[in-house]
């Protein structure tokens, strides 16, 4: 296949995938309850999350853990081991394993009483 056609196909597919997530977020339903903002994702949002986002987030968690270990001496010298661990490992891990399938945020938003 011609390199130009390969590049054009890759750009078309990546542009389509990027616009799909924006379309999915614009068309999602919410509960309407002011106390809880529960997302009700559609089936295609869940499929996209399962096939694209979750593997990427799991990969980001593994790479972040490796980077955390590599940068640990520098984080210890700077006194920010907790912040580095949270940013590199906990945040992508929570996004991969804690949030519901197709949701954009982890957990529920609950108004404090």
C-alpha positions, 0 to 999 in steps of 0.5 A, spaced: 500 500 500 502 507 498 505 510 504 500 516 503 494 512 503 496 508 509 497 515 513 491 518 510 487 512 513 490 512 519 489 520 520 481 518 518 481 513 523 484 517 529 480 523 527 473 518 527 475 515 534 477 522 537 470 525 534 466 519 537 468 520 544 466 528 543 459 525 540 458 520 546 459 525 551 454 530 548 449 525 548 449 522 554 443 522 559 444 524 566 439 523 572 437 530 573 437 529 581 441 535 584 444 530 589 447 525 585 449 526 578 449 519 575 451 518 568 447 513 564 452 511 558 449 508 552 452 502 549 456 504 544 460 509 549 461 502 553 463 498 547 468 504 546 470 504 553 471 497 553 475 496 547 479 503 547 480 507 553 480 501 558 486 498 555 490 504 554 489 506 561 491 500 564 497 501 559 498 508 562 498 505 569 503 500 568 508 505 565 506 510 570 508 505 575 515 504 572 516 511 571 515 512 578 520 507 580 525 510 576 524 517 578 523 515 586 530 517 588 528 524 585 522 524 588 525 522 595 530 528 594 524 533 592 520 530 598 514 529 593 513 521 593 506 521 595 504 526 589 508 523 584 505 516 586 498 519 586 499 522 579 503 516 576 499 510 578 493 512 582 489 516 578 490 512 571 489 506 576 482 509 578 480 511 572 481 504 569 478 500 575 474 504 579 469 508 574 463 504 571 463 502 564 462 508 559 462 513 565 467 519 564 468 520 572 470 515 578 464 514 583 458 518 584 458 526 585 454 526 592 452 533 595 455 533 602 450 534 608 
